[in-house]
Amino acid sequence: MNNSGLDTMQMEQKDTTEKPKPIEKVSIIISKGSLEAVYPGLIMANGARMEGIEATLFFTFFGLESIIDKKMDKLKVATVGNPAMHIPTMLGGLPGMSAFATKKMKGEIEKLDIPPIREFMEMIHDTGAEIYACKATVEMFHLDEDDFCDQVDGIISVGEFYEKSAGAEIIFT
Amino acid sequence: METKQLTEAIEFDKDGHLANLEDWSEGIAQELAYLEEVGELNDRHWVVINFLRKEFEEKGDTPTIRKLTKQSGVSTKELYQLFPKGPAKKAAKVAGLPKPKGCI
């Protein structure tokens, strides 16, 4: 008797926990500065906003290149050290290879109506997403606020990043 | 009460979008807008809705948000104000179109 009572209780409990809660907030960390490394994070952030999910972007280490005003238009595809690119490493290192791959990828990206980095950053910021630069990296690279594009909401520490990420899923790219 | 009857007779797909495009009317759009918490539709909402419907008719899919904002004259910021909490899906739903397939 006792056992069956317990069983039904467990079943009832299971029923109430069955449906997973939808994601309400994401914090996306972008840590690399090559074109193919920056886009995924931006697409994820924009996609989150399109679904009504709150989004925060945090740029750290070489990811900062994509929000530095003078550099963000010049990001390149890395042609060395990426086996999925199917370019032998020795060839990938030849002059012009990265520029060539970058041009190809930018063309394909444009075909999908995905904007260039600068325009994408403006668009994402306009959706209400927040954009932050990592304080430690800013200091390491001797940068200051004026070096960044207008969409950057501030330079924050890791601790502040976690505070702002309360209740969020954190995605590292 | 009258508005309630409009959507009651209509079939929806599994995503909550209209199952049959021809069921759509301006009255239905307003009713769906209330259900989606978009509220009373104004001129700017209608710019978006009409653009989406025109694009869908011509291309068979809803446009990207970039295309929508560039060609309709409604900015990204405004779009998110008009259709808060998920503009792509909500605008498509109100416009009587299926859930957008694209990622952008």
Interface residues (C-beta under 8 A of the other chain):
Chain A: I43 N46 G47 R49 M50 E51 G52 L112 D113 I114 P115 M123 D126 T127 G128
Chain B: T64 I65 R66 K67 T69 S75 T76 K77 Y80 P84 K85 G86 P87 A88 K89 K90 C103 I104
